[in-house]
Amino acid sequence: MTKRQLWMRFIAHIDRQLLLGIGLLLLTSLLVLYSADNASWDRPLNQMRNIVVALVFMWLITNLPLHYLMRTAVPIYVLGMVLLIGVALFGEISHGARRWLNLGVTTIQPSELMKIGVPMMMAWYFEKHEATLTMKNYFVAALLLLMPTALIARQPDLGTALLITASGFYVLFLAGLSWRVIGGVTVAALASAPVLWKMMHDYQRHRIMMLFDPSQDALGNGYHTIQASIAVGSGGILGKGYLNGTQTHLDFLPERTTDFIFAVYSEEFGLIGNLFLLALYSFVVWRGFIITSHASTYFTRLMAGSITLTFATYAFVNMGMVSGILPVVGVPLPLVSYGGTSMLTLLLGFGMLMSIETHKKLVKS
């Protein structure tokens, strides 16, 4: 076998268009992290290691046939639930939240696993009942979503809980849940808002209140929103230039390598840079929808649609949070913010998308 044949076999299940969009976003991440970390190589080098590990796992998933993907749905979900219960009973407390589980060898955050596990489990369930779907099936699927979400919200981790809720809702929607039911649930949720408000932690209520007037607590809960808004607005049309962001390099901007990295990018590259970044995200989402439309089974169609829409939700929530149009909920900018766990979860999802696209010819539709 020649080198060319080996290479073609190696990339046989890689969707090149999707990889192009992902690669450009990862390159953007390294460039912005270098600036956000005050021209230090520490975080960019760590992020490069995160990217390499995540890409290896993505490649492994792309080579996994579709029926194996389905077989892993139940074990992943059950493992995730066991780990979440373990967090509730034995988890480590950090910054007032119990989100991490120490396994001796390493410490993990099981809620990240459920970003993949929940939509997989729901898609698997709908696949098994595709021929005879009734409201009972939608109710059972909703329970599969609510159980892990409740455990995660209790930690508390509102951002992750909302993202998992979104990923599960997209599966319900794509599975054909009627608009009448969606409207009824929406009305019920709005009616229960006062009860949910009382159930929230104080810091969560403060974050929502800061959305309307962050100046009420400019040096406390409103500080993140105010400084991020200043950074985004000061970028103007063309930005201040790479490595020249004053909010970043004078240390006014908090969490600038993670949740608020979009503010760093906006200050240095301005509106033109933001439009380019939006174009990159739109390209990845567009490719995800194309793969969804090509999916050969009910399971893969639900999974591909949920992965794509959840990725779009990630980007929208983070940009909205940094821009001051959404409350601060601790959601990173996908593929750009610093972090290994979120990077791995996202690229596992994209690996599934590539597997769905490149293995579809082997599956009878």
DARA-V964598 format. One record per backbone hydrogen bond with DSSP energy under -1.0 kcal/mol. NH is the residue of the N-H (numbers start at 1). CO is the residue of the C=O. E is the energy in kcal/mol with one decimal. If there is no record, write none. Layout:
BEGIN
{{NH/CO/E} {NH/CO/E}}
END
This chain:
BEGIN
{{6/2/-2.3} {7/3/-2.5} {8/4/-2.7} {9/5/-2.1} {10/6/-2.1} {11/7/-2.0} {14/11/-1.8} {19/15/-2.5} {20/16/-2.1} {21/17/-1.8} {22/18/-2.4} {23/19/-3.0} {24/20/-2.1} {25/21/-1.7} {26/22/-2.4} {27/23/-2.3} {28/24/-2.1} {29/25/-2.0} {30/26/-1.9} {31/27/-2.1} {32/28/-2.6} {33/29/-2.6} {34/30/-1.7} {35/31/-1.3} {36/32/-3.2} {37/33/-2.1} {38/35/-1.7} {39/34/-1.8} {45/41/-2.3} {46/42/-2.0} {47/43/-3.0} {48/44/-2.2} {49/45/-1.8} {50/46/-2.2} {51/47/-2.7} {52/48/-2.5} {53/49/-2.4} {54/50/-2.5} {55/51/-2.8} {56/52/-2.0} {57/53/-2.0} {58/54/-2.4} {59/55/-2.6} {60/56/-2.1} {61/57/-2.2} {62/58/-2.3} {63/59/-1.1} {64/61/-1.9} {69/65/-1.4} {70/66/-2.0} {71/67/-1.6} {72/68/-1.4} {73/70/-1.2} {76/72/-2.3} {77/73/-2.1} {78/74/-2.8} {79/75/-2.7} {80/76/-2.4} {81/77/-2.4} {82/78/-2.5} {83/79/-2.5} {84/80/-2.4} {85/81/-2.4} {86/82/-2.1} {87/83/-2.3} {88/84/-2.2} {89/85/-1.8} {90/86/-3.7} {91/87/-2.0} {92/100/-2.5} {94/97/-2.9} {97/94/-1.6} {98/155/-2.5} {101/108/-2.7} {103/106/-2.9} {105/103/-1.2} {108/101/-2.4} {112/109/-1.8} {114/110/-1.2} {115/112/-1.1} {116/113/-1.2} {117/113/-2.5} {118/114/-2.1} {120/116/-1.8} {121/117/-2.4} {122/118/-2.5} {123/119/-2.5} {124/120/-2.5} {125/121/-2.4} {126/122/-2.4} {127/123/-2.3} {128/124/-1.9} {129/125/-1.1} {138/134/-1.4} {139/135/-2.1} {140/136/-2.4} {141/137/-2.4} {142/138/-2.1} {143/139/-1.8} {144/140/-2.1} {145/141/-1.3} {146/142/-2.6} {147/143/-2.3} {149/145/-1.5} {150/146/-2.6} {151/147/-1.6} {152/148/-2.3} {153/149/-2.8} {154/150/-1.6} {155/152/-1.2} {161/157/-2.2} {162/158/-2.5} {163/159/-2.0} {164/160/-2.5} {165/161/-2.2} {166/162/-2.3} {167/163/-2.5} {168/164/-2.4} {169/165/-2.6} {170/166/-2.3} {171/167/-1.3} {172/168/-2.2} {173/169/-2.9} {174/170/-2.7} {175/171/-1.8} {176/173/-1.5} {177/172/-2.0} {182/178/-2.1} {183/179/-2.8} {184/180/-2.2} {185/181/-2.7} {186/182/-2.2} {187/183/-2.3} {188/184/-2.4} {189/185/-2.5} {190/186/-2.3} {191/187/-2.4} {192/188/-1.7} {193/190/-1.1} {196/192/-2.5} {197/193/-2.6} {198/194/-1.6} {199/195/-1.5} {200/196/-1.0} {205/201/-2.0} {206/202/-2.4} {207/203/-1.8} {208/204/-1.6} {209/205/-2.4} {210/206/-2.5} {213/209/-1.5} {216/213/-1.9} {217/214/-1.3} {220/217/-1.5} {222/217/-2.3} {223/220/-1.3} {226/222/-2.3} {227/223/-2.6} {228/224/-2.3} {229/225/-2.3} {230/226/-2.2} {231/227/-2.2} {232/228/-2.6} {233/229/-2.6} {234/230/-2.5} {236/233/-1.2} {239/235/-2.1} {240/267/-2.3} {241/268/-1.9} {244/241/-2.2} {249/245/-2.5} {250/246/-1.9} {251/248/-1.4} {252/247/-1.8} {253/247/-1.9} {260/255/-2.4} {261/258/-1.3} {265/261/-2.2} {266/262/-2.7} {267/263/-2.2} {268/264/-1.7} {269/265/-2.4} {270/266/-2.1} {271/236/-2.1} {272/237/-2.5} {273/269/-1.9} {274/270/-2.1} {275/271/-2.5} {276/272/-1.8} {277/273/-2.4} {278/274/-2.9} {279/275/-2.1} {280/276/-1.9} {281/277/-2.4} {282/278/-2.7} {283/279/-2.2} {284/280/-2.1} {285/281/-2.5} {286/282/-2.9} {287/283/-2.5} {288/284/-2.1} {289/285/-2.2} {290/286/-2.0} {291/287/-2.3} {292/288/-2.2} {293/289/-2.4} {294/290/-1.2} {301/297/-2.1} {302/298/-2.2} {303/299/-2.5} {304/300/-2.8} {305/301/-2.1} {306/302/-2.2} {307/303/-2.8} {308/304/-2.2} {309/305/-2.5} {310/306/-2.5} {311/307/-2.0} {312/308/-2.0} {313/309/-2.1} {314/310/-2.5} {315/311/-2.0} {316/312/-2.4} {317/313/-3.0} {318/314/-2.4} {319/315/-2.5} {320/316/-2.6} {321/317/-2.5} {322/318/-2.6} {323/319/-2.1} {325/320/-2.3} {326/320/-1.4} {336/333/-1.9} {337/333/-2.7} {338/257/-3.0} {344/340/-2.3} {345/341/-2.4} {346/342/-2.5} {347/343/-2.4} {348/344/-2.1} {349/345/-1.8} {350/346/-2.1} {351/347/-2.1} {352/348/-1.9} {353/349/-2.0} {354/350/-2.4} {355/351/-2.3} {356/352/-2.7} {357/353/-2.0} {358/354/-2.8} {359/355/-2.1} {362/359/-1.8} {363/360/-1.3}}
END
